[in-house]
């Protein structure tokens, strides 16, 4: 009996030691700060090991997160985030992200990821304010909780993004160039930089022009490569005649049917004035996939072009 109990104890001790070694090997990175911060609700100073699902809360100093997969996130003071191997949930505050492929930041119902290898993003999620996303370098992709692409943000650009509340789908509001591609009509959205496949009355004679639409998402998948969704247009307004040839060439679409650029320039002021008079904006607000987007001015957390490594010395943001 004694031998049996001794053997069982030895097995339990061995299993516990093995589990401890496995847990120690499951760390996903480190957090570093020049001061105190909290990891998993415990006060730490200097640096701490991160595990899948670790909670990080900064205090008077920023903290840098360096993940084993290559992603790096610098959290500003007063920020709170939950960190996983392939994503970071920004619960509150702001941060600077240099993400590896396949890594994303969640802010409310939005998912922000790198569209290019060298992307650096500034993201802010403050209570009562839209989610601010800026592409400091490279391009960013923003999707909603359903995985629908709601914005492509080019380097040097930024958007304020406000996800809709409730489950009822929001009507789509978009403006840009109406073009043709692969036998379909598309709208190259000017605020969010996404492509929408569109159909409905009043579109045929406006190809090649800048327009604004109101419409509803269609359940069918887009037939045009690169389009994020299909929209059934219920209302269309002319914003400007012509001016779409360069965009058409850039995305491999056709602008036939639109007025020449010179004619568009001559009538642009009148067209824009008429649109404003009827209460239609000129492309500053877009509602794509239930997310209201507006162009924003870059501000807030500064970017010096470097991230600090775990030893505290500077290293170039592009590896």
Secondary structure as GFF3:
##gff-version 3
##sequence-region A 1 319
A	DSSP	alpha_helix	2	24	.	.	.	ID=ss1
A	DSSP	beta_strand	27	39	.	.	.	ID=ss2
A	DSSP	beta_strand	42	51	.	.	.	ID=ss3
A	DSSP	beta_strand	54	58	.	.	.	ID=ss4
A	DSSP	beta_strand	63	67	.	.	.	ID=ss5
A	DSSP	beta_strand	72	75	.	.	.	ID=ss6
A	DSSP	beta_strand	80	83	.	.	.	ID=ss7
A	DSSP	beta_strand	87	98	.	.	.	ID=ss8
A	DSSP	beta_strand	104	107	.	.	.	ID=ss9
A	DSSP	beta_strand	110	114	.	.	.	ID=ss10
A	DSSP	beta_strand	120	125	.	.	.	ID=ss11
A	DSSP	beta_strand	131	137	.	.	.	ID=ss12
A	DSSP	beta_strand	140	143	.	.	.	ID=ss13
A	DSSP	beta_strand	149	153	.	.	.	ID=ss14
A	DSSP	beta_strand	158	163	.	.	.	ID=ss15
A	DSSP	beta_strand	172	181	.	.	.	ID=ss16
A	DSSP	beta_strand	184	189	.	.	.	ID=ss17
A	DSSP	beta_strand	195	199	.	.	.	ID=ss18
A	DSSP	three_ten_helix	204	206	.	.	.	ID=ss19
A	DSSP	beta_strand	210	218	.	.	.	ID=ss20
A	DSSP	beta_strand	227	240	.	.	.	ID=ss21
A	DSSP	alpha_helix	245	251	.	.	.	ID=ss22
A	DSSP	alpha_helix	261	277	.	.	.	ID=ss23
A	DSSP	beta_strand	285	288	.	.	.	ID=ss24
A	DSSP	beta_strand	291	295	.	.	.	ID=ss25
A	DSSP	beta_strand	306	308	.	.	.	ID=ss26
A	DSSP	beta_strand	314	316	.	.	.	ID=ss27
###
